[in-house]
Every structure is written in structure tokens, then in C-alpha cells.
Amino acid sequence: MALSHKQAAQVIARSEIGDQIHRETGSGDLNTTLDIQFRTRIVSVQLHLDASTSTAQTFELSVVSDGGSEYDTLLVSCPMSGVHDVFIPTGFVIGEDDQLNLSFPNTDGSTYGLTVLYTSHI
């Protein structure tokens, strides 16, 4: 689900005091895990690539549950062929001691910027 810049700005403007931001950049395989210490609401996820992908690849958000693999869940699967910007307003609540995994194979070697906005202690 992609939003216009105006819609993305509105979601970010509605974020709450105490929100936290995780940012990272790279040009290889994106495989990031955020360890969730407290019950957390993921406000939004943004991924920017310096060039559109030329191959069929997928950007995925998933939960790795502290309760065991039977509770692991794929939250979002976003096809990235021909895409270089993704904004996902989520509102997903992640349980205490779970992990949020963000992955993208990035076989084209594009430089990426990943931003995750989240609120802990909800």
C-alpha cells in the first residue's frame, strides 16, 4: 500500500510524543531484526531505493514470536519490481519479547534507506 507524500506526512504528523525511529542504510541484502523489549506499536515503515528494482523482489515485514514458530506471522509482503519508494502505515502491535524482521534481497545492489517509526510502552 503506497501513499502520496501528503498522506505520508499526515501519518507522521499524527505520531505521538515518545515515538522512536530506527534508521539504517546499505547497498546489500536488507535483513534487519528489531528486538522488541516492551509491547510496541509500529507506526510506519519506509523504504527508499536509489533506483527502481529491475528484478522481481519482495520487501517483507514479519513477526518472530517469543511464543514459538507456530506464532510467527508475515505482516506485509510488498512486490518491489519497478519500485523505489514504499511507505507502509501499519499500526501493528508487537508483543513483548517478540522481534520485527524486515527483509529485502536487494539483488540489484541499490542503496537503500530504511526508516521504522514505533512507539514502545503502549
C-alpha positions as MATLAB code, in Angstrom:
seq = 'MALSHKQAAQVIARSEIGDQIHRETGSGDLNTTLDIQFRTRIVSVQLHLDASTSTAQTFELSVVSDGGSEYDTLLVSCPMSGVHDVFIPTGFVIGEDDQLNLSFPNTDGSTYGLTVLYTSHI';
ca = [
       0.000    0.000    0.000;
       1.686    3.211   -1.151;
       0.612    6.671   -0.029;
       1.215   10.104   -1.520;
       3.767   12.369    0.123;
       0.906   14.385    1.654;
      -0.701   11.267    3.170;
       2.667   10.072    4.475;
       3.284   13.452    6.116;
      -0.144   13.303    7.773;
       0.581    9.870    9.287;
       3.953   11.037   10.597;
       2.433   14.266   11.968;
      -0.105   12.188   13.938;
       2.630   10.171   15.622;
       2.859   10.525   19.369;
       5.432   12.028   21.681;
       7.741    9.223   22.722;
       7.882    7.646   19.290;
      11.232    6.178   18.371;
      12.941    5.930   14.999;
      15.150    3.132   13.692;
      17.141    4.106   10.588;
      19.698    2.245    8.549;
      21.236    2.354    5.128;
      23.141   -0.086    2.963;
      23.531   -1.495   -0.527;
      23.403   -5.233    0.071;
      20.832   -7.669    1.372;
      18.482   -5.989    3.862;
      17.734   -8.347    6.733;
      17.077   -6.394    9.926;
      15.590   -7.602   13.183;
      14.309   -5.209   15.830;
      14.202   -6.789   19.278;
      11.006   -5.630   20.957;
      11.523   -5.292   24.715;
       8.049   -3.958   25.507;
       4.647   -4.124   23.827;
       5.170   -1.850   20.811;
       3.056   -0.257   18.080;
       4.757    0.026   14.692;
       3.558    3.387   13.331;
       5.105    3.212    9.859;
       7.833    1.666    7.736;
       9.544    3.491    4.878;
      11.976    2.056    2.352;
      13.713    4.189   -0.260;
      15.934    2.775   -3.005;
      18.220    5.000   -5.078;
      16.966    3.206   -8.211;
      13.908    1.154   -9.089;
      14.483   -2.579   -8.961;
      14.781   -4.347  -12.286;
      14.087   -7.834  -10.956;
      11.114   -9.373   -9.147;
      11.852   -8.987   -5.426;
       9.718   -8.647   -2.312;
      10.059   -6.429    0.765;
       8.629   -8.263    3.793;
       7.743   -7.403    7.390;
       7.222  -10.310    9.753;
       6.969  -11.078   13.454;
       9.239  -13.674   15.024;
       7.284  -14.618   18.128;
       8.779  -15.246   21.543;
       5.964  -17.811   21.901;
       7.479  -20.105   19.263;
       7.480  -20.571   15.493;
       3.788  -21.523   15.442;
       3.087  -17.816   16.203;
       5.472  -16.300   13.629;
       3.487  -14.134   11.214;
       4.102  -12.474    7.850;
       2.555   -8.999    8.237;
       3.293   -7.374    4.861;
       4.662   -8.629    1.567;
       5.295   -5.815   -0.933;
       6.356   -6.568   -4.540;
       9.222   -4.217   -5.443;
       9.693   -4.710   -9.201;
       9.981   -1.232  -10.734;
       9.514    0.447   -7.328;
      11.935    2.688   -5.466;
       9.793    4.152   -2.627;
       7.466    2.363   -0.207;
       5.562    3.861    2.738;
       3.568    1.470    4.911;
       1.421    2.930    7.714;
       0.951   -0.134    9.881;
      -0.440    0.327   13.377;
       0.633   -3.274   14.100;
       1.122   -4.109   17.774;
       4.090   -6.364   18.504;
       4.193   -8.319   21.763;
       6.813   -8.030   24.457;
       9.982  -10.030   23.645;
       8.894  -10.600   20.020;
      11.014   -9.479   17.064;
      10.110   -7.471   13.975;
      12.001   -8.731   10.927;
      12.340   -6.588    7.785;
      13.828   -8.228    4.715;
      14.546   -7.375    1.081;
      17.022   -9.384   -1.063;
      18.210   -6.254   -2.967;
      19.840   -8.338   -5.714;
      20.238   -5.159   -7.824;
      22.540   -3.711   -5.145;
      20.588   -0.454   -4.823;
      21.488    1.865   -1.966;
      18.588    1.830    0.474;
      17.359    3.907    3.367;
      15.068    2.161    5.860;
      13.062    4.055    8.490;
      10.843    2.407   11.119;
       8.754    4.665   13.376;
       7.454    2.932   16.522;
       6.081    3.570   19.992;
       7.016    1.434   22.987;
       5.204    1.163   26.311;
       1.688    1.264   24.850;
];
